Amino acid sequence: MKYISTRGDKTERSFCDILLEGLAPDGGLYLPTHYPQIDDATLTKWRKLSYAELAFEILSLYISDIPAADLRAITAKVYTEEVFGTKAITPLKPLEPGLVLEALSNGPTLAFKDMAMQLLGALFEYELGRRGEQLNILGATSGDTGSAAEYAMRGKRGVNVFMLSPNGRMSAFQQAQMFSLPDANIHNIAIEGVFDDCQDIVKAVSNDLDFKRKYRIGTVNSINWARLLAQVVYYFAGYIQATKSNEEKVSFTVPSGNFGNVCAGHVARSMGLPIKQLVVATNENDVLDEFFRTGSYRVRGSAETHETSSPSMDISKASNFERFVFDLLGRDGARTKACFKDALNASGAFSITADEFARIAGFGFASGSSRHADRLATIRATYEKTGVMVDTHTADGLKVAREHLQPGTTMIVLETALPAKFAETIREALGVEPPRPAALADLESRPRRVTVMASDVDAVKRYVVEHV
Ligand SMILES: *Cc1c(COP(=O)(O)O)cnc(C)c1O
């Protein structure tokens, strides 16, 4: 399998070429040249596989430059009951007939990002070892990405992590989770500013090509294709658990921010997995819902980007969205570039044509949004009716899923975090403390390793130079 850019550069690259890279040289995102098709017999065979074996089968369709035995060993090492809590890895939790949760957040940081990041950590260590290289990962986080990256890379040979976060703006749990890691290759930098300031610093450092090359700076952000690919697996695993025969279709509702998670659903559907609808659920930051309702994509300014109680979906633009639009526009790189480069640079917005908009239904997409009051009501109603406590992001998903239920089609809502991560809102909704895995009981009282810094590109560069 080879990879091309969404902006028209047709230079073909292999998986390991793009594994350690971010954007394509023309500013686009990488996608495979085509989506391998899964026939009925293959899907039937896959029904009997463990999660790790299923992951191997799917990954091997997209990775032609890692020997099969090595790839099989990597997936077997990553997707274990020990790390993800259950043999199923992503078990289903029925809520009511036709409505189930798929649990994706039983990894080390209690959010679905572990599903991909744990694999990325193993792939990075493997590839860097093979090349005899080192990589210094520079990232910005508002919570879940940073911790998932740190837990995936901790103690990995050849990798350092420098993670910027907005000082004092993550939840107490999220801060404790990151700052308590004792590993020498993990560096927490708390920036006096907001998340956008952190992201701007990462961009500025990455745009300094000499610095980037000299200090081998890399990223693990959500546009990384390997992360997206890892997520394709649990759409198959969810489908297989929810159905008895390949004749059945299911729908998924996905709490969405950067469109990485649901884009993996789009890939799974494009491979022939019988998915009826892919429902995009946003919070108050409804850039995506607006697009799927109107065909207009409008990046929000910081004044219009809301801080919400489902903070991992607080985005001003959706960084993976370009991948879907490329497919929607018939893989026309020039047209995709006109939207995401020319139009967004000029006016911060673009609209697709009526004909293009009409194609969306064929891709199965639908959408909705949820606000703080919806979140609270959903957490309460779900807890009262089923005894299941859901986190704020999953609540947004559930609220929107209920607006798209169709008789005869099971709706799988992706559970993207555990309630323990967002205790404040759980207390507000239910008046009780969310349960926490026993191993994390003393998290907040552990020693912290964090350096507070002004929002200053040069200061961050100096810190990196001194610590690589
Ligand atoms: C990251 C995250 C999301 C959003 O996922 P995207 O891939 O950015 O759409 C939703 N919920 C939780 C808990 C997250 O951490």
The ligand as an SDF file (V2000), in Angstrom:
LIG
                    3D

 15 15  0  0  0  0  0  0  0  0999 V2000
  -10.0870   13.3700   21.5950 C   0  0  0  0  0  0  0  0  0  0  0  0
  -11.3980   13.0910   22.1840 C   0  0  0  0  0  0  0  0  0  0  0  0
  -12.5890   13.2190   21.4450 C   0  0  0  0  0  0  0  0  0  0  0  0
  -12.6030   13.7320   20.0180 C   0  0  0  0  0  0  0  0  0  0  0  0
  -12.0110   12.8450   19.1160 O   0  0  0  0  0  0  0  0  0  0  0  0
  -11.5870   13.3460   17.6600 P   0  0  0  0  0  0  0  0  0  0  0  0
  -10.8270   12.2170   17.0700 O   0  0  0  0  0  0  0  0  0  0  0  0
  -10.7340   14.5670   17.8690 O   0  0  0  0  0  0  0  0  0  0  0  0
  -12.8330   13.6620   16.9100 O   0  0  0  0  0  0  0  0  0  0  0  0
  -13.7830   12.8810   22.0520 C   0  0  0  0  0  0  0  0  0  0  0  0
  -13.8330   12.4580   23.3210 N   0  0  0  0  0  0  0  0  0  0  0  0
  -12.7100   12.3150   24.0740 C   0  0  0  0  0  0  0  0  0  0  0  0
  -12.8360   11.8640   25.4790 C   0  0  0  0  0  0  0  0  0  0  0  0
  -11.4570   12.6160   23.5370 C   0  0  0  0  0  0  0  0  0  0  0  0
  -10.3540   12.4850   24.2690 O   0  0  0  0  0  0  0  0  0  0  0  0
  1  2  1  0
  2  3  1  0
  2 14  2  0
  3  4  1  0
  3 10  2  0
  4  5  1  0
  5  6  1  0
  6  7  2  0
  6  8  1  0
  6  9  1  0
 10 11  1  0
 11 12  2  0
 12 13  1  0
 12 14  1  0
 14 15  1  0
M  END
$$$$
